[in-house]
């Protein structure tokens, strides 16, 4: 896992803890200071393929964390 992917997972975890629902791609882009949602899309789908999170197609705010070791991401 790359450092940026770890940051993404940690951001999603914190966002869900604060708001009670998952972030949108726009929320993630703003939170990680990325200029493009396409970067978020690429990272999210890469993590989905690795089994770190789940995403329902064509559903808004459908990100679910699957990786139980996200709390250890800060150790990177």
mmJSON file of the N, C-alpha and C atoms, coordinates in Angstrom:
{"data_MODEL":{"atom_site":{
"group_PDB":["ATOM","ATOM","ATOM","ATOM","ATOM","ATOM","ATOM","ATOM","ATOM","ATOM","ATOM","ATOM","ATOM","ATOM","ATOM","ATOM","ATOM","ATOM","ATOM","ATOM","ATOM","ATOM","ATOM","ATOM","ATOM","ATOM","ATOM","ATOM","ATOM","ATOM","ATOM","ATOM","ATOM","ATOM","ATOM","ATOM","ATOM","ATOM","ATOM","ATOM","ATOM","ATOM","ATOM","ATOM","ATOM","ATOM","ATOM","ATOM","ATOM","ATOM","ATOM","ATOM","ATOM","ATOM","ATOM","ATOM","ATOM","ATOM","ATOM","ATOM","ATOM","ATOM","ATOM","ATOM","ATOM","ATOM","ATOM","ATOM","ATOM","ATOM","ATOM","ATOM","ATOM","ATOM","ATOM","ATOM","ATOM","ATOM","ATOM","ATOM","ATOM","ATOM","ATOM","ATOM","ATOM","ATOM","ATOM","ATOM","ATOM","ATOM","ATOM","ATOM","ATOM","ATOM","ATOM","ATOM","ATOM","ATOM","ATOM","ATOM","ATOM","ATOM","ATOM","ATOM","ATOM","ATOM","ATOM","ATOM","ATOM","ATOM","ATOM","ATOM","ATOM","ATOM","ATOM","ATOM","ATOM","ATOM","ATOM","ATOM","ATOM","ATOM","ATOM","ATOM","ATOM","ATOM","ATOM","ATOM","ATOM","ATOM","ATOM","ATOM","ATOM","ATOM","ATOM","ATOM","ATOM","ATOM","ATOM","ATOM","ATOM","ATOM","ATOM","ATOM","ATOM","ATOM","ATOM","ATOM","ATOM","ATOM","ATOM","ATOM","ATOM","ATOM","ATOM","ATOM","ATOM","ATOM","ATOM","ATOM","ATOM","ATOM","ATOM","ATOM","ATOM","ATOM","ATOM","ATOM","ATOM","ATOM","ATOM","ATOM","ATOM","ATOM","ATOM","ATOM","ATOM","ATOM","ATOM","ATOM","ATOM","ATOM","ATOM","ATOM","ATOM","ATOM","ATOM","ATOM","ATOM","ATOM","ATOM","ATOM","ATOM","ATOM","ATOM","ATOM","ATOM","ATOM","ATOM","ATOM","ATOM","ATOM","ATOM","ATOM","ATOM","ATOM","ATOM","ATOM","ATOM","ATOM","ATOM","ATOM","ATOM","ATOM","ATOM","ATOM","ATOM","ATOM","ATOM","ATOM","ATOM","ATOM","ATOM","ATOM","ATOM","ATOM","ATOM","ATOM"],
"id":[1,2,3,4,5,6,7,8,9,10,11,12,13,14,15,16,17,18,19,20,21,22,23,24,25,26,27,28,29,30,31,32,33,34,35,36,37,38,39,40,41,42,43,44,45,46,47,48,49,50,51,52,53,54,55,56,57,58,59,60,61,62,63,64,65,66,67,68,69,70,71,72,73,74,75,76,77,78,79,80,81,82,83,84,85,86,87,88,89,90,91,92,93,94,95,96,97,98,99,100,101,102,103,104,105,106,107,108,109,110,111,112,113,114,115,116,117,118,119,120,121,122,123,124,125,126,127,128,129,130,131,132,133,134,135,136,137,138,139,140,141,142,143,144,145,146,147,148,149,150,151,152,153,154,155,156,157,158,159,160,161,162,163,164,165,166,167,168,169,170,171,172,173,174,175,176,177,178,179,180,181,182,183,184,185,186,187,188,189,190,191,192,193,194,195,196,197,198,199,200,201,202,203,204,205,206,207,208,209,210,211,212,213,214,215,216,217,218,219,220,221,222,223,224,225,226,227,228],
"type_symbol":["N","C","C","N","C","C","N","C","C","N","C","C","N","C","C","N","C","C","N","C","C","N","C","C","N","C","C","N","C","C","N","C","C","N","C","C","N","C","C","N","C","C","N","C","C","N","C","C","N","C","C","N","C","C","N","C","C","N","C","C","N","C","C","N","C","C","N","C","C","N","C","C","N","C","C","N","C","C","N","C","C","N","C","C","N","C","C","N","C","C","N","C","C","N","C","C","N","C","C","N","C","C","N","C","C","N","C","C","N","C","C","N","C","C","N","C","C","N","C","C","N","C","C","N","C","C","N","C","C","N","C","C","N","C","C","N","C","C","N","C","C","N","C","C","N","C","C","N","C","C","N","C","C","N","C","C","N","C","C","N","C","C","N","C","C","N","C","C","N","C","C","N","C","C","N","C","C","N","C","C","N","C","C","N","C","C","N","C","C","N","C","C","N","C","C","N","C","C","N","C","C","N","C","C","N","C","C","N","C","C","N","C","C","N","C","C","N","C","C","N","C","C","N","C","C","N","C","C"],
"label_atom_id":["N","CA","C","N","CA","C","N","CA","C","N","CA","C","N","CA","C","N","CA","C","N","CA","C","N","CA","C","N","CA","C","N","CA","C","N","CA","C","N","CA","C","N","CA","C","N","CA","C","N","CA","C","N","CA","C","N","CA","C","N","CA","C","N","CA","C","N","CA","C","N","CA","C","N","CA","C","N","CA","C","N","CA","C","N","CA","C","N","CA","C","N","CA","C","N","CA","C","N","CA","C","N","CA","C","N","CA","C","N","CA","C","N","CA","C","N","CA","C","N","CA","C","N","CA","C","N","CA","C","N","CA","C","N","CA","C","N","CA","C","N","CA","C","N","CA","C","N","CA","C","N","CA","C","N","CA","C","N","CA","C","N","CA","C","N","CA","C","N","CA","C","N","CA","C","N","CA","C","N","CA","C","N","CA","C","N","CA","C","N","CA","C","N","CA","C","N","CA","C","N","CA","C","N","CA","C","N","CA","C","N","CA","C","N","CA","C","N","CA","C","N","CA","C","N","CA","C","N","CA","C","N","CA","C","N","CA","C","N","CA","C","N","CA","C","N","CA","C","N","CA","C","N","CA","C","N","CA","C","N","CA","C","N","CA","C"],
"label_alt_id":[null,null,null,null,null,null,null,null,null,null,null,null,null,null,null,null,null,null,null,null,null,null,null,null,null,null,null,null,null,null,null,null,null,null,null,null,null,null,null,null,null,null,null,null,null,null,null,null,null,null,null,null,null,null,null,null,null,null,null,null,null,null,null,null,null,null,null,null,null,null,null,null,null,null,null,null,null,null,null,null,null,null,null,null,null,null,null,null,null,null,null,null,null,null,null,null,null,null,null,null,null,null,null,null,null,null,null,null,null,null,null,null,null,null,null,null,null,null,null,null,null,null,null,null,null,null,null,null,null,null,null,null,null,null,null,null,null,null,null,null,null,null,null,null,null,null,null,null,null,null,null,null,null,null,null,null,null,null,null,null,null,null,null,null,null,null,null,null,null,null,null,null,null,null,null,null,null,null,null,null,null,null,null,null,null,null,null,null,null,null,null,null,null,null,null,null,null,null,null,null,null,null,null,null,null,null,null,null,null,null,null,null,null,null,null,null,null,null,null,null,null,null,null,null,null,null,null,null],
"label_comp_id":["UNK","UNK","UNK","UNK","UNK","UNK","UNK","UNK","UNK","UNK","UNK","UNK","UNK","UNK","UNK","UNK","UNK","UNK","UNK","UNK","UNK","UNK","UNK","UNK","UNK","UNK","UNK","UNK","UNK","UNK","UNK","UNK","UNK","UNK","UNK","UNK","UNK","UNK","UNK","UNK","UNK","UNK","UNK","UNK","UNK","UNK","UNK","UNK","UNK","UNK","UNK","UNK","UNK","UNK","UNK","UNK","UNK","UNK","UNK","UNK","UNK","UNK","UNK","UNK","UNK","UNK","UNK","UNK","UNK","UNK","UNK","UNK","UNK","UNK","UNK","UNK","UNK","UNK","UNK","UNK","UNK","UNK","UNK","UNK","UNK","UNK","UNK","UNK","UNK","UNK","UNK","UNK","UNK","UNK","UNK","UNK","UNK","UNK","UNK","UNK","UNK","UNK","UNK","UNK","UNK","UNK","UNK","UNK","UNK","UNK","UNK","UNK","UNK","UNK","UNK","UNK","UNK","UNK","UNK","UNK","UNK","UNK","UNK","UNK","UNK","UNK","UNK","UNK","UNK","UNK","UNK","UNK","UNK","UNK","UNK","UNK","UNK","UNK","UNK","UNK","UNK","UNK","UNK","UNK","UNK","UNK","UNK","UNK","UNK","UNK","UNK","UNK","UNK","UNK","UNK","UNK","UNK","UNK","UNK","UNK","UNK","UNK","UNK","UNK","UNK","UNK","UNK","UNK","UNK","UNK","UNK","UNK","UNK","UNK","UNK","UNK","UNK","UNK","UNK","UNK","UNK","UNK","UNK","UNK","UNK","UNK","UNK","UNK","UNK","UNK","UNK","UNK","UNK","UNK","UNK","UNK","UNK","UNK","UNK","UNK","UNK","UNK","UNK","UNK","UNK","UNK","UNK","UNK","UNK","UNK","UNK","UNK","UNK","UNK","UNK","UNK","UNK","UNK","UNK","UNK","UNK","UNK","UNK","UNK","UNK","UNK","UNK","UNK"],
"label_asym_id":["A","A","A","A","A","A","A","A","A","A","A","A","A","A","A","A","A","A","A","A","A","A","A","A","A","A","A","A","A","A","A","A","A","A","A","A","A","A","A","A","A","A","A","A","A","A","A","A","A","A","A","A","A","A","A","A","A","A","A","A","A","A","A","A","A","A","A","A","A","A","A","A","A","A","A","A","A","A","A","A","A","A","A","A","A","A","A","A","A","A","A","A","A","A","A","A","A","A","A","A","A","A","A","A","A","A","A","A","A","A","A","A","A","A","A","A","A","A","A","A","A","A","A","A","A","A","A","A","A","A","A","A","A","A","A","A","A","A","A","A","A","A","A","A","A","A","A","A","A","A","A","A","A","A","A","A","A","A","A","A","A","A","A","A","A","A","A","A","A","A","A","A","A","A","A","A","A","A","A","A","A","A","A","A","A","A","A","A","A","A","A","A","A","A","A","A","A","A","A","A","A","A","A","A","A","A","A","A","A","A","A","A","A","A","A","A","A","A","A","A","A","A","A","A","A","A","A","A"],
"label_entity_id":["1","1","1","1","1","1","1","1","1","1","1","1","1","1","1","1","1","1","1","1","1","1","1","1","1","1","1","1","1","1","1","1","1","1","1","1","1","1","1","1","1","1","1","1","1","1","1","1","1","1","1","1","1","1","1","1","1","1","1","1","1","1","1","1","1","1","1","1","1","1","1","1","1","1","1","1","1","1","1","1","1","1","1","1","1","1","1","1","1","1","1","1","1","1","1","1","1","1","1","1","1","1","1","1","1","1","1","1","1","1","1","1","1","1","1","1","1","1","1","1","1","1","1","1","1","1","1","1","1","1","1","1","1","1","1","1","1","1","1","1","1","1","1","1","1","1","1","1","1","1","1","1","1","1","1","1","1","1","1","1","1","1","1","1","1","1","1","1","1","1","1","1","1","1","1","1","1","1","1","1","1","1","1","1","1","1","1","1","1","1","1","1","1","1","1","1","1","1","1","1","1","1","1","1","1","1","1","1","1","1","1","1","1","1","1","1","1","1","1","1","1","1","1","1","1","1","1","1"],
"label_seq_id":[1,1,1,2,2,2,3,3,3,4,4,4,5,5,5,6,6,6,7,7,7,8,8,8,9,9,9,10,10,10,11,11,11,12,12,12,13,13,13,14,14,14,15,15,15,16,16,16,17,17,17,18,18,18,19,19,19,20,20,20,21,21,21,22,22,22,23,23,23,24,24,24,25,25,25,26,26,26,27,27,27,28,28,28,29,29,29,30,30,30,31,31,31,32,32,32,33,33,33,34,34,34,35,35,35,36,36,36,37,37,37,38,38,38,39,39,39,40,40,40,41,41,41,42,42,42,43,43,43,44,44,44,45,45,45,46,46,46,47,47,47,48,48,48,49,49,49,50,50,50,51,51,51,52,52,52,53,53,53,54,54,54,55,55,55,56,56,56,57,57,57,58,58,58,59,59,59,60,60,60,61,61,61,62,62,62,63,63,63,64,64,64,65,65,65,66,66,66,67,67,67,68,68,68,69,69,69,70,70,70,71,71,71,72,72,72,73,73,73,74,74,74,75,75,75,76,76,76],
"pdbx_PDB_ins_code":[null,null,null,null,null,null,null,null,null,null,null,null,null,null,null,null,null,null,null,null,null,null,null,null,null,null,null,null,null,null,null,null,null,null,null,null,null,null,null,null,null,null,null,null,null,null,null,null,null,null,null,null,null,null,null,null,null,null,null,null,null,null,null,null,null,null,null,null,null,null,null,null,null,null,null,null,null,null,null,null,null,null,null,null,null,null,null,null,null,null,null,null,null,null,null,null,null,null,null,null,null,null,null,null,null,null,null,null,null,null,null,null,null,null,null,null,null,null,null,null,null,null,null,null,null,null,null,null,null,null,null,null,null,null,null,null,null,null,null,null,null,null,null,null,null,null,null,null,null,null,null,null,null,null,null,null,null,null,null,null,null,null,null,null,null,null,null,null,null,null,null,null,null,null,null,null,null,null,null,null,null,null,null,null,null,null,null,null,null,null,null,null,null,null,null,null,null,null,null,null,null,null,null,null,null,null,null,null,null,null,null,null,null,null,null,null,null,null,null,null,null,null,null,null,null,null,null,null],
"Cartn_x":[0.842,0.0,0.892,0.543,1.321,0.928,1.755,1.469,0.164,-0.052,-1.267,-2.516,-2.414,-3.538,-3.836,-2.787,-2.97,-3.661,-3.27,-3.92,-5.393,-5.693,-7.078,-7.901,-7.393,-8.124,-8.344,-7.327,-7.454,-8.467,-8.454,-9.425,-10.854,-11.059,-12.402,-12.838,-11.94,-12.27,-12.661,-11.865,-12.156,-13.447,-13.663,-14.875,-16.114,-16.079,-17.212,-17.427,-16.346,-16.467,-17.099,-16.753,-17.267,-18.688,-18.947,-20.215,-21.245,-20.801,-21.725,-22.075,-21.472,-21.684,-20.411,-20.217,-18.966,-18.878,-17.658,-17.471,-17.745,-18.079,-18.192,-16.788,-16.652,-15.357,-14.946,-15.905,-15.599,-15.073,-15.707,-15.243,-13.812,-13.521,-12.172,-11.166,-11.509,-10.612,-10.299,-11.316,-11.093,-10.283,-10.614,-9.938,-8.472,-8.134,-6.743,-6.051,-6.746,-6.224,-5.772,-6.628,-6.381,-7.173,-6.622,-7.283,-8.355,-8.261,-9.124,-9.812,-11.106,-11.827,-11.344,-10.749,-10.267,-9.135,-8.323,-7.296,-7.933,-8.982,-9.707,-10.309,-10.941,-11.56,-10.526,-9.374,-8.305,-7.845,-7.621,-7.146,-8.207,-9.459,-10.542,-10.698,-10.694,-10.872,-9.644,-8.478,-7.283,-7.39,-7.841,-8.013,-9.146,-10.15,-11.24,-10.7,-9.858,-9.269,-8.361,-7.727,-6.858,-7.646,-8.958,-9.783,-9.779,-9.36,-9.294,-10.623,-11.429,-12.733,-13.698,-14.97,-16.021,-16.726,-17.228,-17.872,-18.995,-20.195,-21.321,-21.375,-21.493,-21.516,-22.716,-22.439,-23.463,-24.283,-23.685,-24.342,-23.514,-24.163,-23.512,-23.165,-21.96,-21.488,-21.637,-21.124,-21.279,-19.978,-18.973,-17.683,-17.803,-17.332,-17.286,-15.868,-15.307,-13.967,-14.023,-13.131,-13.039,-11.795,-10.781,-9.501,-9.599,-9.437,-9.55,-8.265,-7.205,-5.934,-5.723,-6.782,-6.657,-6.064,-6.313,-5.761,-4.231,-3.648,-2.204,-1.605,-2.434,-1.97,-1.012,-1.242,-0.391,1.04,1.261,2.601,3.482,2.918,3.695,4.711],
"Cartn_y":[-1.17,0.0,1.24,2.188,3.423,4.354,5.337,6.316,7.065,7.411,8.137,7.264,5.981,5.073,4.969,4.931,4.914,6.172,7.306,8.57,8.543,7.966,7.874,7.017,5.858,4.986,5.672,6.34,7.045,8.181,8.908,9.984,9.433,8.333,7.727,7.289,6.647,6.189,7.36,8.415,9.58,10.27,10.361,11.004,10.252,8.933,8.126,8.288,8.32,8.506,9.846,10.896,12.242,12.433,12.024,12.328,11.202,9.981,8.857,8.245,8.74,8.192,8.406,7.619,7.719,9.001,9.413,10.623,10.365,11.431,11.364,11.541,11.31,11.525,12.985,13.904,15.337,15.62,15.025,15.212,14.724,13.573,13.008,13.911,14.382,15.262,16.518,17.12,18.322,18.002,16.901,16.524,16.188,15.604,15.242,16.263,17.359,18.453,17.965,17.182,16.708,17.579,17.834,18.72,18.018,16.699,15.977,14.805,14.649,13.483,12.214,12.348,11.154,10.489,11.264,10.686,9.901,10.454,9.768,8.481,8.573,7.41,6.299,6.649,5.679,5.023,5.817,5.267,4.394,4.844,4.075,2.723,2.722,1.464,0.555,1.124,0.327,-0.359,0.377,-0.199,-1.227,-1.023,-1.995,-3.31,-3.229,-4.435,-5.163,-4.408,-5.004,-5.563,-5.315,-5.825,-4.98,-3.727,-2.832,-2.117,-1.969,-1.335,-1.884,-1.607,-2.043,-0.804,-0.905,0.225,-0.314,0.214,-0.205,0.68,0.043,0.772,1.707,2.91,3.931,4.294,4.147,4.543,5.643,6.725,7.865,7.524,7.827,7.602,6.139,5.24,3.807,3.126,3.891,3.314,2.641,1.401,0.675,0.171,0.449,-0.032,-1.513,-2.292,-3.715,-4.05,-3.203,-3.441,-3.052,-4.005,-3.751,-3.168,-3.082,-2.558,-1.098,-0.403,0.997,1.842,1.469,2.228,2.195,1.212,1.106,1.877,2.516,3.235,4.359,5.0,6.106,5.677,4.397,3.887,3.896,4.176,4.166,5.256],
"Cartn_z":[0.0,0.0,0.0,-0.834,-0.897,0.248,0.484,1.535,1.235,-0.02,-0.399,-0.201,-0.514,-0.289,1.208,2.013,3.459,3.955,3.393,3.748,3.359,2.204,1.744,2.699,3.074,3.997,5.345,5.845,7.121,7.013,5.909,5.716,5.719,5.004,4.942,6.337,7.078,8.437,9.338,9.312,10.145,9.717,8.413,7.906,8.388,8.3,8.747,10.246,11.022,12.471,12.824,12.106,12.4,11.889,10.644,9.996,10.054,10.275,10.347,8.998,7.946,6.601,5.802,4.728,3.964,3.13,2.819,2.014,0.532,-0.17,-1.631,-2.212,-3.497,-4.144,-4.033,-4.109,-3.948,-2.545,-1.525,-0.148,0.008,-0.575,-0.492,-1.195,-2.392,-3.144,-2.337,-1.731,-0.922,0.325,0.987,2.222,2.028,0.894,0.603,-0.282,-0.562,-1.381,-2.751,-3.393,-4.753,-5.715,-6.859,-7.82,-8.638,-8.719,-9.64,-8.967,-9.245,-8.754,-9.442,-10.614,-11.313,-10.525,-9.824,-8.958,-7.818,-7.237,-6.17,-6.716,-7.872,-8.498,-8.7,-9.219,-9.472,-8.173,-7.138,-5.864,-5.196,-5.211,-4.591,-5.281,-6.606,-7.324,-7.187,-7.033,-6.776,-5.414,-4.403,-3.072,-3.042,-3.864,-3.961,-4.513,-5.538,-6.123,-5.134,-4.238,-3.224,-2.04,-1.996,-0.914,0.342,0.218,1.376,1.641,0.596,0.754,-0.284,-0.068,-0.976,-1.505,-2.714,-3.372,-4.24,-4.045,-4.875,-6.114,-7.262,-8.534,-8.606,-9.067,-9.32,-8.084,-6.91,-5.662,-5.014,-4.64,-4.014,-2.567,-2.133,-0.765,-0.349,-1.177,-0.888,-0.477,-0.097,0.276,1.649,1.726,2.99,3.205,4.367,4.685,5.032,4.46,4.749,5.536,5.46,6.102,7.574,8.452,9.89,10.465,9.661,10.169,9.798,9.438,9.041,10.161,11.399,12.516,12.512,11.841,11.799,10.619,9.808,8.63,9.028,10.143,10.571,10.822,10.998,11.269,10.028,8.842,7.599,7.563],
"occupancy":[1.0,1.0,1.0,1.0,1.0,1.0,1.0,1.0,1.0,1.0,1.0,1.0,1.0,1.0,1.0,1.0,1.0,1.0,1.0,1.0,1.0,1.0,1.0,1.0,1.0,1.0,1.0,1.0,1.0,1.0,1.0,1.0,1.0,1.0,1.0,1.0,1.0,1.0,1.0,1.0,1.0,1.0,1.0,1.0,1.0,1.0,1.0,1.0,1.0,1.0,1.0,1.0,1.0,1.0,1.0,1.0,1.0,1.0,1.0,1.0,1.0,1.0,1.0,1.0,1.0,1.0,1.0,1.0,1.0,1.0,1.0,1.0,1.0,1.0,1.0,1.0,1.0,1.0,1.0,1.0,1.0,1.0,1.0,1.0,1.0,1.0,1.0,1.0,1.0,1.0,1.0,1.0,1.0,1.0,1.0,1.0,1.0,1.0,1.0,1.0,1.0,1.0,1.0,1.0,1.0,1.0,1.0,1.0,1.0,1.0,1.0,1.0,1.0,1.0,1.0,1.0,1.0,1.0,1.0,1.0,1.0,1.0,1.0,1.0,1.0,1.0,1.0,1.0,1.0,1.0,1.0,1.0,1.0,1.0,1.0,1.0,1.0,1.0,1.0,1.0,1.0,1.0,1.0,1.0,1.0,1.0,1.0,1.0,1.0,1.0,1.0,1.0,1.0,1.0,1.0,1.0,1.0,1.0,1.0,1.0,1.0,1.0,1.0,1.0,1.0,1.0,1.0,1.0,1.0,1.0,1.0,1.0,1.0,1.0,1.0,1.0,1.0,1.0,1.0,1.0,1.0,1.0,1.0,1.0,1.0,1.0,1.0,1.0,1.0,1.0,1.0,1.0,1.0,1.0,1.0,1.0,1.0,1.0,1.0,1.0,1.0,1.0,1.0,1.0,1.0,1.0,1.0,1.0,1.0,1.0,1.0,1.0,1.0,1.0,1.0,1.0,1.0,1.0,1.0,1.0,1.0,1.0,1.0,1.0,1.0,1.0,1.0,1.0],
"B_iso_or_equiv":[0.0,0.0,0.0,0.0,0.0,0.0,0.0,0.0,0.0,0.0,0.0,0.0,0.0,0.0,0.0,0.0,0.0,0.0,0.0,0.0,0.0,0.0,0.0,0.0,0.0,0.0,0.0,0.0,0.0,0.0,0.0,0.0,0.0,0.0,0.0,0.0,0.0,0.0,0.0,0.0,0.0,0.0,0.0,0.0,0.0,0.0,0.0,0.0,0.0,0.0,0.0,0.0,0.0,0.0,0.0,0.0,0.0,0.0,0.0,0.0,0.0,0.0,0.0,0.0,0.0,0.0,0.0,0.0,0.0,0.0,0.0,0.0,0.0,0.0,0.0,0.0,0.0,0.0,0.0,0.0,0.0,0.0,0.0,0.0,0.0,0.0,0.0,0.0,0.0,0.0,0.0,0.0,0.0,0.0,0.0,0.0,0.0,0.0,0.0,0.0,0.0,0.0,0.0,0.0,0.0,0.0,0.0,0.0,0.0,0.0,0.0,0.0,0.0,0.0,0.0,0.0,0.0,0.0,0.0,0.0,0.0,0.0,0.0,0.0,0.0,0.0,0.0,0.0,0.0,0.0,0.0,0.0,0.0,0.0,0.0,0.0,0.0,0.0,0.0,0.0,0.0,0.0,0.0,0.0,0.0,0.0,0.0,0.0,0.0,0.0,0.0,0.0,0.0,0.0,0.0,0.0,0.0,0.0,0.0,0.0,0.0,0.0,0.0,0.0,0.0,0.0,0.0,0.0,0.0,0.0,0.0,0.0,0.0,0.0,0.0,0.0,0.0,0.0,0.0,0.0,0.0,0.0,0.0,0.0,0.0,0.0,0.0,0.0,0.0,0.0,0.0,0.0,0.0,0.0,0.0,0.0,0.0,0.0,0.0,0.0,0.0,0.0,0.0,0.0,0.0,0.0,0.0,0.0,0.0,0.0,0.0,0.0,0.0,0.0,0.0,0.0,0.0,0.0,0.0,0.0,0.0,0.0,0.0,0.0,0.0,0.0,0.0,0.0],
"pdbx_formal_charge":[null,null,null,null,null,null,null,null,null,null,null,null,null,null,null,null,null,null,null,null,null,null,null,null,null,null,null,null,null,null,null,null,null,null,null,null,null,null,null,null,null,null,null,null,null,null,null,null,null,null,null,null,null,null,null,null,null,null,null,null,null,null,null,null,null,null,null,null,null,null,null,null,null,null,null,null,null,null,null,null,null,null,null,null,null,null,null,null,null,null,null,null,null,null,null,null,null,null,null,null,null,null,null,null,null,null,null,null,null,null,null,null,null,null,null,null,null,null,null,null,null,null,null,null,null,null,null,null,null,null,null,null,null,null,null,null,null,null,null,null,null,null,null,null,null,null,null,null,null,null,null,null,null,null,null,null,null,null,null,null,null,null,null,null,null,null,null,null,null,null,null,null,null,null,null,null,null,null,null,null,null,null,null,null,null,null,null,null,null,null,null,null,null,null,null,null,null,null,null,null,null,null,null,null,null,null,null,null,null,null,null,null,null,null,null,null,null,null,null,null,null,null,null,null,null,null,null,null],
"auth_seq_id":[1,1,1,2,2,2,3,3,3,4,4,4,5,5,5,6,6,6,7,7,7,8,8,8,9,9,9,10,10,10,11,11,11,12,12,12,13,13,13,14,14,14,15,15,15,16,16,16,17,17,17,18,18,18,19,19,19,20,20,20,21,21,21,22,22,22,23,23,23,24,24,24,25,25,25,26,26,26,27,27,27,28,28,28,29,29,29,30,30,30,31,31,31,32,32,32,33,33,33,34,34,34,35,35,35,36,36,36,37,37,37,38,38,38,39,39,39,40,40,40,41,41,41,42,42,42,43,43,43,44,44,44,45,45,45,46,46,46,47,47,47,48,48,48,49,49,49,50,50,50,51,51,51,52,52,52,53,53,53,54,54,54,55,55,55,56,56,56,57,57,57,58,58,58,59,59,59,60,60,60,61,61,61,62,62,62,63,63,63,64,64,64,65,65,65,66,66,66,67,67,67,68,68,68,69,69,69,70,70,70,71,71,71,72,72,72,73,73,73,74,74,74,75,75,75,76,76,76],
"auth_comp_id":["UNK","UNK","UNK","UNK","UNK","UNK","UNK","UNK","UNK","UNK","UNK","UNK","UNK","UNK","UNK","UNK","UNK","UNK","UNK","UNK","UNK","UNK","UNK","UNK","UNK","UNK","UNK","UNK","UNK","UNK","UNK","UNK","UNK","UNK","UNK","UNK","UNK","UNK","UNK","UNK","UNK","UNK","UNK","UNK","UNK","UNK","UNK","UNK","UNK","UNK","UNK","UNK","UNK","UNK","UNK","UNK","UNK","UNK","UNK","UNK","UNK","UNK","UNK","UNK","UNK","UNK","UNK","UNK","UNK","UNK","UNK","UNK","UNK","UNK","UNK","UNK","UNK","UNK","UNK","UNK","UNK","UNK","UNK","UNK","UNK","UNK","UNK","UNK","UNK","UNK","UNK","UNK","UNK","UNK","UNK","UNK","UNK","UNK","UNK","UNK","UNK","UNK","UNK","UNK","UNK","UNK","UNK","UNK","UNK","UNK","UNK","UNK","UNK","UNK","UNK","UNK","UNK","UNK","UNK","UNK","UNK","UNK","UNK","UNK","UNK","UNK","UNK","UNK","UNK","UNK","UNK","UNK","UNK","UNK","UNK","UNK","UNK","UNK","UNK","UNK","UNK","UNK","UNK","UNK","UNK","UNK","UNK","UNK","UNK","UNK","UNK","UNK","UNK","UNK","UNK","UNK","UNK","UNK","UNK","UNK","UNK","UNK","UNK","UNK","UNK","UNK","UNK","UNK","UNK","UNK","UNK","UNK","UNK","UNK","UNK","UNK","UNK","UNK","UNK","UNK","UNK","UNK","UNK","UNK","UNK","UNK","UNK","UNK","UNK","UNK","UNK","UNK","UNK","UNK","UNK","UNK","UNK","UNK","UNK","UNK","UNK","UNK","UNK","UNK","UNK","UNK","UNK","UNK","UNK","UNK","UNK","UNK","UNK","UNK","UNK","UNK","UNK","UNK","UNK","UNK","UNK","UNK","UNK","UNK","UNK","UNK","UNK","UNK"],
"auth_asym_id":["A","A","A","A","A","A","A","A","A","A","A","A","A","A","A","A","A","A","A","A","A","A","A","A","A","A","A","A","A","A","A","A","A","A","A","A","A","A","A","A","A","A","A","A","A","A","A","A","A","A","A","A","A","A","A","A","A","A","A","A","A","A","A","A","A","A","A","A","A","A","A","A","A","A","A","A","A","A","A","A","A","A","A","A","A","A","A","A","A","A","A","A","A","A","A","A","A","A","A","A","A","A","A","A","A","A","A","A","A","A","A","A","A","A","A","A","A","A","A","A","A","A","A","A","A","A","A","A","A","A","A","A","A","A","A","A","A","A","A","A","A","A","A","A","A","A","A","A","A","A","A","A","A","A","A","A","A","A","A","A","A","A","A","A","A","A","A","A","A","A","A","A","A","A","A","A","A","A","A","A","A","A","A","A","A","A","A","A","A","A","A","A","A","A","A","A","A","A","A","A","A","A","A","A","A","A","A","A","A","A","A","A","A","A","A","A","A","A","A","A","A","A","A","A","A","A","A","A"],
"auth_atom_id":["N","CA","C","N","CA","C","N","CA","C","N","CA","C","N","CA","C","N","CA","C","N","CA","C","N","CA","C","N","CA","C","N","CA","C","N","CA","C","N","CA","C","N","CA","C","N","CA","C","N","CA","C","N","CA","C","N","CA","C","N","CA","C","N","CA","C","N","CA","C","N","CA","C","N","CA","C","N","CA","C","N","CA","C","N","CA","C","N","CA","C","N","CA","C","N","CA","C","N","CA","C","N","CA","C","N","CA","C","N","CA","C","N","CA","C","N","CA","C","N","CA","C","N","CA","C","N","CA","C","N","CA","C","N","CA","C","N","CA","C","N","CA","C","N","CA","C","N","CA","C","N","CA","C","N","CA","C","N","CA","C","N","CA","C","N","CA","C","N","CA","C","N","CA","C","N","CA","C","N","CA","C","N","CA","C","N","CA","C","N","CA","C","N","CA","C","N","CA","C","N","CA","C","N","CA","C","N","CA","C","N","CA","C","N","CA","C","N","CA","C","N","CA","C","N","CA","C","N","CA","C","N","CA","C","N","CA","C","N","CA","C","N","CA","C","N","CA","C","N","CA","C","N","CA","C","N","CA","C","N","CA","C","N","CA","C"],
"pdbx_PDB_model_num":[1,1,1,1,1,1,1,1,1,1,1,1,1,1,1,1,1,1,1,1,1,1,1,1,1,1,1,1,1,1,1,1,1,1,1,1,1,1,1,1,1,1,1,1,1,1,1,1,1,1,1,1,1,1,1,1,1,1,1,1,1,1,1,1,1,1,1,1,1,1,1,1,1,1,1,1,1,1,1,1,1,1,1,1,1,1,1,1,1,1,1,1,1,1,1,1,1,1,1,1,1,1,1,1,1,1,1,1,1,1,1,1,1,1,1,1,1,1,1,1,1,1,1,1,1,1,1,1,1,1,1,1,1,1,1,1,1,1,1,1,1,1,1,1,1,1,1,1,1,1,1,1,1,1,1,1,1,1,1,1,1,1,1,1,1,1,1,1,1,1,1,1,1,1,1,1,1,1,1,1,1,1,1,1,1,1,1,1,1,1,1,1,1,1,1,1,1,1,1,1,1,1,1,1,1,1,1,1,1,1,1,1,1,1,1,1,1,1,1,1,1,1,1,1,1,1,1,1]
}}}
